[in-house]
Every structure is written in structure tokens, then in C-alpha cells.
Amino acid sequence: MATRALTTDDLLFVSFNGKVIAVDRLDGSIVWKWKASKSTGLVVLLPSGDRLFVSINGYTWALDPTNGAELWFQPFKGEGVGVAILATMRNGVSDAAVTGGFAVSSSDGGDGGPGD
């Protein structure tokens, strides 16, 4: 049986407790696993082209989304800890807009639903 070549289009990225796991979207099999060398806790992910940005409690990494290889690490020493908000743009456009992601914002305290 031939093994099919996987691309990032075939992957689901799951994160928890300082780990990222890439799963085959078709059959649910684990393709690769990555564990943070620093910190544990809530993992924030931002897929962006040929990078998967990962942030945990003030530490940030860039991973290769196809194999989980660590491309770079930034500890942001002295900047604090907590849940990061990640954003990136390519060609002047937010990756969220490119990938169909969205954010809801409401200045009146509503939940962003219909009628807000």
C-alpha cells in the first residue's frame, strides 16, 4: 500500500499542556509531536504559510508545520508571561483574513451575536 505525501492542507494542529500534535485530517493518525523545551500550559497557535507559530507563557517558537522541527525560539526575556495574542501579515493582509479566520468585537458589552 502506497503512503500518501502529506501537506499542511492535510493536517489538524492540536495543542495543550506545552505540546503541539499534528494529526492527519483524513484518518486521525498522529503525524508528529512537539513538546516545548520551556514552560507548560495554554498553547497559542498561529499557522502562517511555511511557519507554525507557537506561544506559551511568554515564550515563542516557529515550527515547520510539515514535520514539527523547531526553526527558532524567542524567550522575550523581561517582557512578562501569560496568554499571547499572535498576529502576522503577508503582502499587507492578515493571515486570519487569508485563511478565513475571524474575530468578533463589540464595544457595547454584547456577545457579538445577532442584534449586537
C-alpha positions in Angstrom: 0.0 0.0 0.0 1.4 3.4 -1.0 1.8 6.1 1.6 0.4 9.4 0.5 2.5 12.5 0.9 1.0 14.9 3.4 1.0 18.7 3.1 -0.2 21.3 5.7 -3.6 21.1 3.9 -3.9 17.6 5.3 -3.1 18.5 8.9 -5.0 19.5 12.0 -2.9 21.1 14.8 -3.9 20.2 18.4 -2.3 22.0 21.3 -2.4 21.5 25.1 -0.1 21.5 28.1 3.0 22.7 26.4 2.6 20.3 23.4 1.6 20.5 19.7 0.4 17.5 17.8 -0.1 17.4 14.1 -2.9 15.0 13.1 -3.9 13.7 9.7 -7.3 15.3 9.0 -8.4 12.3 7.0 -7.8 9.4 9.4 -6.8 11.0 12.7 -3.4 9.4 12.9 -0.6 11.4 14.6 1.9 12.7 12.1 4.3 14.4 14.5 4.5 15.7 18.1 6.4 18.6 19.6 7.0 19.5 23.3 8.1 22.9 24.4 11.6 23.0 25.9 10.4 25.8 28.3 7.1 26.2 30.1 3.8 24.3 30.0 0.2 25.5 30.0 -2.1 27.0 27.4 -0.6 26.9 23.9 -1.5 29.6 21.4 -1.0 28.6 17.7 -0.9 30.8 14.6 -0.4 28.9 11.3 1.2 31.2 8.7 2.4 29.9 5.4 5.5 27.9 6.0 5.6 28.5 9.7 3.5 27.4 12.7 4.0 30.0 15.5 3.6 28.7 19.0 3.5 30.7 22.2 3.3 29.5 25.8 3.6 31.8 28.8 5.9 34.4 27.2 8.0 32.0 25.1 7.5 31.9 21.4 8.7 29.4 18.7 8.4 29.0 15.0 7.9 25.4 13.9 8.0 23.8 10.5 4.3 22.7 10.2 5.1 19.7 8.0 7.4 18.0 10.5 7.4 19.9 13.8 11.1 20.9 13.5 11.9 24.0 15.6 13.0 26.8 13.3 13.6 29.5 16.0 12.9 30.3 19.6 12.3 33.7 21.3 12.1 33.9 25.1 11.0 37.6 25.2 13.1 37.9 28.4 11.8 40.5 30.8 8.5 41.0 28.9 6.3 39.0 31.2 4.2 35.9 30.9 0.6 35.0 30.1 -1.5 34.1 27.1 -0.1 35.7 24.0 -2.1 37.2 21.1 -0.3 36.4 17.9 -0.8 38.2 14.6 1.1 38.2 11.3 0.6 39.7 7.9 1.8 38.8 4.4 1.5 41.1 1.4 -0.2 43.6 3.7 -3.1 41.2 4.5 -3.7 39.5 7.9 -3.2 35.7 7.7 -6.5 35.5 9.6 -8.2 37.2 6.6 -6.4 35.0 4.1 -7.4 31.7 5.9 -11.0 32.8 6.6 -10.4 33.3 10.3 -12.5 36.0 12.1 -12.7 37.9 15.3 -15.8 39.3 16.9 -15.5 42.6 18.8 -18.3 44.5 20.5 -17.9 47.9 22.3 -21.3 47.7 24.0 -20.6 44.6 26.0 -22.6 42.3 23.8 -21.5 38.8 22.7 -21.1 39.8 19.1 -24.2 37.7 18.1 -27.2 38.9 16.0 -28.5 42.2 17.2 -25.3 43.4 18.8 
